[in-house]
Amino acid sequence: MSYLQPSEFVTKLVDAGEAKIFMSTKDTLIRAYMAGATLALAAAFAVTINVQTGQPLAGAVLFPVGFCLLYLLGYDLLTGVFVLCPLAVWDKRPGCTWGGVMRNWGLVFTGNFAGALTTAVMMAIYFTYGFQTDPSPVGETLAGVGVARTLGYEQYGAAGWMTIFVRGMLCNWMVSTGVVGAQVSTSVSGKVLAMWMPIMLFFYMVFEHSIVNMFLFPTALMMGGDFTIGDYFWWNEIPTVLGNLVGGLTFTGLMLYSTHVKTGASRKAA
């Protein structure tokens, strides 16, 4: 499957981070918008499978189809650029600054949210025949998810907030590994296989993914979920974004860069 060595694919990750820092505002927003919309549709697909089969593993096995599609099409998720853009700064690429990184993150967050919200509205229409009927079983399930993953954390106070943060870290450890997977092979089949495995793991373990949640919670509110927009942001989206940032940067970006680009000196024989 035309596997690349770590020293090769990590260098490609740094190149990708540099390119994203200098990407135009228009292209950054369009790619982020489509990434959010595509991943949201995959989340709706996976939840539908879970409800219809009663088997969460089935949804987890098939959810990565959305992730693979969006990366093969060259779209961008916030969880991916959390890892890629800092690599270019750490590598001291000319013109790459933390200001450029923050600009990219802000644009990608905006595009992802807009895309996920667009899909949320379309799926809400789909689940209710244009808001003319009660939500379908899938819609009811999404409403329950919204309550469980906001107020369900709130009841534990600071410990609940920390739990979401840790689940966000674990999530982007795996999701950013999927982003790396898109670079470990030069063939489509190799890329898909390398992306599929960590994404399936994160979804089945119900880790917290900021872009998936940009779809789940607005949809849950439209389906009658008994929580507020403030509950969503404080008891889910904010700690999830922070956890995604820390998990992706530390467990994936920094670790790969520090051992495959900034390698240590080899030991000498005694």
ABEGO torsion letter per residue (X at the ends): XGBBBAAAAAAAAAAAAAAAAABBAAAAAAAAAAAAAAAAAAAAAAAAAAAAAGBAAAAAAAAAAAAAAAAAAGBBBAAAAAAAAAAAAAAGBBGBBAAAAAAAAAAAAAAAAAAAAAAAAAAAAAAAGGGABBBBAAAAAAAAAAAAAAAAAAAAEAAAAAAAAAAAAAAAAAAAAAAAAAAABABAAAAAAAAAAAAAAAAAAGBBBAAAAAAAAAAAAAAGBBBBAAAAAAAAAAAAAAAAAAAAAAAAAAAAAAAAABBBBBBBBX
